[in-house]
């Protein structure tokens, strides 16, 4: 059964809508209000399944009211009710479940009911599929329900690129207060304040709807008396947090914790938000690159020293893709191929490094690589010789 809440400043319109809903057997409880602020408080207590909201009211416009409703009852679907067709586009930009035109017709409400039932089934199915803690991926690309070592899987369904970036921005500042003024300055610096505020309400609403559809337990809460927002991850993990917390907890790589270090390494499928040109993320991107380079270099060296050469080669290959200008990464991969006795792979990897430095960067091949390769070709040491000192000094 479905609980509904109606808000319209016109008493007759509320009475008409309430009568139509009560005639539909799927609705077992219907509350109606003409005061939007009273309706917000009611929604906070009763948590209706669906809220029918008049988009034009004297005290609050539909965008502001929708934002307050979403904050009061995050799981409620919203249906906009309007006497003007031009508001339909705006309603769908808000990612509302539906919109209906006044005077509301019974046949039109039946279509809304069908959409509502379909949405509820999808939410239940999503929850059933999530048998483990959900995790948001931010390495390389934003994605819900991230799986370590993969970049495909599911994707967020954003209404606009602006909603996507603002979510990334709030995620970047997770668990911290972000003022509305700061958001407006970041995303709509040239717009008049009133218009920018409406854009902000709309975008926050879109983000909340997208998170709900993704089945993630993430909250964007109004903070400091409505002067800004705080994104709370609640029961949802973030790959960046798992990566760094894991590294701090585990310490140096040992035989006992090596498997967990490998799992953490698999989380880093690419640089932080690498698929997006967000200048505000650049500092964090570079910091995490340095953390990953240090960690993966140490892990690869441990694997190499402990005879796990194939795994070491895989780590060094990944490092070479992420940090192509790191000479010690190329040296580690050369040494791994040498230990595996694969001379063709050694030759090909050295030629790739030579082209990279001499043709792309227009510099000489680093001495640590050219000297190693010269000795290898001269047969001065075998693949079973000790690990080069340069590799240990790079960690």
VOBA-145084 format. One record per residue (C-alpha): x, y negated, z; residue number from 1. Coordinates in steps of 0.1 Angstrom, whole numbers. Layout:
X|Y|Z|num
X|Y|Z|NUM .
...
REM end
This chain:
X|Y|Z|num
0|0|0|1 .
11|-36|-7|2 .
11|-67|15|3 .
7|-100|-2|4 .
11|-136|9|5 .
-5|-165|-10|6 .
6|-202|-10|7 .
-13|-229|-28|8 .
-21|-265|-16|9 .
-55|-262|-33|10 .
-79|-244|-10|11 .
-103|-232|-37|12 .
-73|-218|-57|13 .
-62|-198|-27|14 .
-97|-185|-20|15 .
-101|-174|-57|16 .
-67|-156|-57|17 .
-74|-139|-23|18 .
-107|-126|-36|19 .
-91|-111|-67|20 .
-63|-94|-47|21 .
-87|-79|-22|22 .
-106|-63|-50|23 .
-75|-44|-61|24 .
-72|-12|-39|25 .
-34|-13|-39|26 .
-34|-44|-17|27 .
-41|-36|19|28 .
-32|-69|35|29 .
-35|-104|21|30 .
-25|-136|39|31 .
-32|-171|24|32 .
-18|-206|33|33 .
-22|-241|20|34 .
8|-253|40|35 .
41|-241|25|36 .
61|-245|57|37 .
36|-225|77|38 .
37|-199|50|39 .
75|-196|53|40 .
71|-189|90|41 .
44|-163|83|42 .
66|-146|57|43 .
95|-144|82|44 .
72|-125|106|45 .
51|-103|83|46 .
77|-96|55|47 .
52|-92|27|48 .
59|-71|-4|49 .
50|-99|-28|50 .
45|-137|-24|51 .
23|-156|-49|52 .
36|-191|-49|53 .
22|-223|-65|54 .
50|-239|-84|55 .
37|-275|-80|56 .
30|-287|-44|57 .
33|-321|-29|58 .
55|-312|1|59 .
79|-288|-16|60 .
85|-280|-53|61 .
84|-244|-63|62 .
122|-240|-65|63 .
127|-252|-29|64 .
98|-232|-16|65 .
111|-201|-34|66 .
145|-205|-18|67 .
130|-209|16|68 .
108|-178|11|69 .
138|-158|-1|70 .
157|-167|30|71 .
127|-159|53|72 .
118|-126|36|73 .
147|-114|13|74 .
130|-82|2|75 .
98|-99|-10|76 .
91|-103|-47|77 .
79|-137|-59|78 .
52|-144|-84|79 .
49|-180|-95|80 .
14|-194|-101|81 .
11|-225|-122|82 .
-14|-245|-142|83 .
12|-255|-168|84 .
27|-231|-193|85 .
60|-251|-194|86 .
68|-239|-159|87 .
69|-203|-172|88 .
104|-206|-185|89 .
116|-221|-153|90 .
99|-193|-134|91 .
118|-166|-154|92 .
150|-185|-150|93 .
145|-181|-113|94 .
143|-143|-120|95 .
109|-142|-104|96 .
90|-109|-108|97 .
63|-126|-128|98 .
43|-158|-134|99 .
5|-162|-138|100 .
-14|-192|-152|101 .
-44|-208|-135|102 .
-72|-200|-136|103 .
-59|-165|-126|104 .
-76|-137|-144|105 .
-82|-102|-130|106 .
-66|-85|-161|107 .
-35|-107|-158|108 .
-31|-97|-121|109 .
-33|-60|-131|110 .
-2|-66|-153|111 .
16|-82|-123|112 .
6|-53|-101|113 .
21|-29|-126|114 .
54|-48|-126|115 .
55|-49|-89|116 .
50|-11|-86|117 .
77|-5|-111|118 .
101|-28|-93|119 .
94|-10|-60|120 .
101|24|-75|121 .
134|11|-89|122 .
145|-2|-54|123 .
136|32|-38|124 .
155|51|-64|125 .
186|29|-60|126 .
185|34|-23|127 .
183|71|-27|128 .
213|72|-50|129 .
235|53|-25|130 .
245|81|-2|131 .
278|64|7|132 .
287|28|17|133 .
282|5|-13|134 .
313|-14|-24|135 .
316|-45|-46|136 .
345|-45|-70|137 .
364|-78|-76|138 .
396|-64|-89|139 .
396|-71|-126|140 .
358|-75|-129|141 .
328|-81|-107|142 .
308|-49|-103|143 .
284|-33|-77|144 .
288|2|-64|145 .
325|2|-74|146 .
343|36|-75|147 .
380|36|-68|148 .
401|38|-100|149 .
373|29|-124|150 .
363|-3|-141|151 .
332|8|-160|152 .
303|21|-139|153 .
274|-2|-132|154 .
274|-40|-137|155 .
255|-69|-122|156 .
227|-83|-144|157 .
232|-120|-141|158 .
206|-145|-155|159 .
233|-170|-163|160 .
271|-172|-162|161 .
267|-200|-136|162 .
250|-176|-112|163 .
278|-151|-117|164 .
305|-176|-110|165 .
287|-190|-79|166 .
283|-155|-65|167 .
320|-149|-71|168 .
327|-182|-54|169 .
306|-174|-23|170 .
322|-139|-23|171 .
356|-155|-24|172 .
347|-175|8|173 .
327|-145|23|174 .
317|-149|60|175 .
326|-186|58|176 .
304|-216|56|177 .
302|-233|21|178 .
285|-267|21|179 .
259|-276|-5|180 .
279|-307|-13|181 .
309|-286|-21|182 .
289|-263|-44|183 .
273|-292|-62|184 .
307|-309|-67|185 .
322|-276|-79|186 .
294|-267|-104|187 .
275|-298|-113|188 .
299|-328|-107|189 .
283|-349|-134|190 .
246|-344|-125|191 .
225|-367|-104|192 .
223|-353|-69|193 .
185|-345|-69|194 .
188|-326|-102|195 .
219|-308|-91|196 .
202|-298|-59|197 .
174|-282|-79|198 .
200|-264|-100|199 .
216|-251|-68|200 .
183|-238|-53|201 .
176|-220|-86|202 .
210|-205|-88|203 .
210|-193|-52|204 .
176|-177|-58|205 .
189|-159|-90|206 .
219|-145|-70|207 .
197|-132|-43|208 .
174|-115|-68|209 .
203|-100|-86|210 .
217|-86|-53|211 .
184|-72|-44|212 .
180|-54|-77|213 .
215|-40|-73|214 .
205|-25|-40|215 .
233|-41|-21|216 .
230|-50|16|217 .
245|-85|11|218 .
229|-117|25|219 .
233|-153|15|220 .
222|-171|46|221 .
213|-208|50|222 .
238|-222|75|223 .
243|-254|95|224 .
207|-265|94|225 .
203|-259|57|226 .
234|-279|47|227 .
251|-249|31|228 .
254|-211|28|229 .
273|-182|42|230 .
276|-149|23|231 .
275|-119|47|232 .
286|-86|33|233 .
268|-67|61|234 .
269|-30|52|235 .
286|-35|19|236 .
324|-32|15|237 .
346|-53|-8|238 .
375|-36|-26|239 .
399|-65|-18|240 .
392|-61|20|241 .
395|-24|19|242 .
428|-27|0|243 .
444|-52|24|244 .
430|-37|56|245 .
442|-3|46|246 .
477|-15|39|247 .
479|-32|73|248 .
465|-2|91|249 .
487|25|74|250 .
521|8|75|251 .
550|23|55|252 .
544|53|32|253 .
549|86|49|254 .
542|122|40|255 .
512|121|64|256 .
495|90|49|257 .
507|92|13|258 .
473|104|0|259 .
456|74|16|260 .
482|50|1|261 .
474|65|-34|262 .
437|59|-28|263 .
444|23|-19|264 .
465|19|-50|265 .
437|32|-71|266 .
415|4|-59|267 .
437|-21|-77|268 .
425|-16|-113|269 .
435|-51|-124|270 .
442|-86|-110|271 .
416|-103|-88|272 .
387|-115|-110|273 .
410|-112|-140|274 .
381|-110|-165|275 .
370|-146|-157|276 .
387|-179|-161|277 .
380|-192|-126|278 .
407|-217|-118|279 .
397|-217|-81|280 .
406|-180|-79|281 .
441|-184|-92|282 .
459|-188|-59|283 .
443|-156|-44|284 .
449|-138|-77|285 .
487|-145|-75|286 .
489|-137|-38|287 .
472|-103|-44|288 .
495|-96|-73|289 .
525|-100|-51|290 .
509|-77|-24|291 .
501|-50|-50|292 .
536|-52|-66|293 .
553|-47|-33|294 .
530|-19|-22|295 .
530|1|-55|296 .
568|-2|-58|297 .
572|13|-24|298 .
547|40|-31|299 .
563|49|-64|300 .
597|50|-49|301 .
585|73|-21|302 .
570|97|-46|303 .
602|96|-67|304 .
624|104|-37|305 .
602|132|-25|306 .
601|151|-58|307 .
566|141|-68|308 .
579|128|-101|309 .
548|130|-123|310 .
529|110|-97|311 .
557|85|-95|312 .
557|81|-133|313 .
520|74|-132|314 .
525|47|-105|315 .
553|31|-125|316 .
533|32|-157|317 .
505|13|-140|318 .
530|-11|-125|319 .
545|-18|-160|320 .
510|-26|-173|321 .
502|-50|-145|322 .
537|-65|-142|323 .
553|-61|-176|324 .
582|-85|-168|325 .
594|-67|-136|326 .
627|-52|-146|327 .
627|-28|-116|328 .
593|-14|-127|329 .
608|-5|-160|330 .
639|10|-143|331 .
617|32|-121|332 .
598|45|-151|333 .
631|53|-169|334 .
644|71|-138|335 .
611|91|-135|336 .
613|102|-172|337 .
650|111|-167|338 .
641|133|-137|339 .
615|150|-158|340 .
641|157|-184|341 .
621|138|-211|342 .
648|121|-232|343 .
623|110|-259|344 .
602|92|-233|345 .
634|76|-218|346 .
644|63|-253|347 .
609|50|-261|348 .
604|33|-228|349 .
638|15|-231|350 .
630|3|-266|351 .
597|-11|-253|352 .
615|-29|-225|353 .
641|-42|-250|354 .
614|-55|-274|355 .
596|-72|-245|356 .
625|-91|-231|357 .
644|-99|-264|358 .
616|-105|-288|359 .
587|-117|-267|360 .
606|-136|-240|361 .
637|-144|-261|362 .
661|-133|-233|363 .
687|-106|-230|364 .
676|-72|-217|365 .
682|-73|-180|366 .
716|-58|-171|367 .
702|-34|-146|368 .
683|-17|-175|369 .
709|-19|-202|370 .
737|-5|-179|371 .
714|23|-167|372 .
706|32|-203|373 .
742|30|-214|374 .
753|54|-187|375 .
723|77|-195|376 .
733|79|-231|377 .
769|85|-222|378 .
760|115|-201|379 .
776|99|-170|380 .
748|112|-148|381 .
719|136|-151|382 .
682|131|-143|383 .
688|149|-110|384 .
712|123|-97|385 .
703|100|-68|386 .
678|72|-72|387 .
694|39|-84|388 .
703|15|-56|389 .
685|-13|-75|390 .
652|5|-71|391 .
655|7|-33|392 .
666|-30|-31|393 .
635|-40|-50|394 .
611|-27|-23|395 .
REM end
